[in-house]
């Protein structure tokens, strides 16, 4: 019992253990391009654009997503290293990302 952890104290209650940060398994492409994909599966027919291939170690994904969403005028989120933007205006999204100095390719149909 030498490796025991204090999980409860009568004076403070439950003591939360710090959770180790998990490493994001982001999909990076060898050509250095960022891909814009369209996805409707599991979204009740509503389409979203996925921005895939941005290295989270080099760029702050939340800040980048906020910039993209404000310029697009649409909602979105960052999930598992992928930026999701609502809607289906991939050409406008491509222009915004190219303006932010990314090399962009539109993937899928």
GIRA-V631199 format. One record per residue. OMEGA is omega as a letter, one per 30 degrees, with the letter a starting at -180 (NA if undefined). NEAR is the number of other ideal C-beta (glycine too) atoms within 8 Angstrom. D_CENTER is the distance of its C-alpha to the mean C-alpha in Angstrom with 2 decimals. Layout:
omega	near	d_center
OMEGA	NEAR	D_CENTER
OMEGA	NEAR	D_CENTER
//
This chain:
omega	near	d_center
l	3	41.03
l	3	40.42
a	4	36.63
l	5	36.40
l	5	33.77
a	6	34.69
a	6	32.83
l	7	35.21
a	7	37.64
a	3	40.36
a	3	39.93
a	4	36.15
a	5	35.08
l	5	32.07
a	9	30.45
l	4	26.75
l	6	25.93
a	4	22.99
l	4	20.33
l	4	19.34
l	4	15.80
l	4	14.32
l	4	13.25
l	7	9.87
a	6	11.06
l	11	9.05
l	8	11.04
a	6	12.80
a	9	15.69
a	4	19.17
l	5	19.94
a	5	17.20
l	9	15.98
a	13	12.65
l	13	12.89
a	16	12.56
l	9	13.16
a	12	14.62
l	9	14.49
a	8	16.99
l	4	17.67
a	2	17.70
l	9	17.12
l	3	20.85
l	5	21.06
a	7	18.56
l	11	16.44
l	13	12.84
l	16	11.55
l	12	8.63
a	15	7.86
l	11	8.15
l	10	9.82
a	14	8.73
a	7	10.08
l	9	8.51
a	3	12.27
a	5	13.29
l	8	10.90
a	5	9.60
a	11	6.01
l	7	7.25
l	8	10.41
l	12	9.41
l	13	7.70
l	8	10.95
a	9	13.06
a	15	12.00
a	12	12.49
l	7	15.75
l	7	17.05
a	13	16.39
a	5	17.82
l	8	15.50
l	6	13.14
a	13	9.56
l	7	6.65
a	10	3.16
l	6	4.17
l	6	5.32
l	11	3.66
l	11	3.12
l	13	3.74
l	12	6.69
a	15	9.90
l	10	13.13
a	9	16.20
l	6	17.42
a	8	18.31
l	10	16.86
l	7	19.63
l	8	18.86
l	14	15.16
l	11	16.56
l	8	19.07
a	11	16.71
l	13	14.63
l	10	18.05
l	6	19.28
l	8	16.67
l	4	18.23
l	8	15.82
a	8	17.58
l	11	16.30
l	8	17.44
a	9	17.32
l	7	17.15
a	5	18.97
NA	2	21.43
//
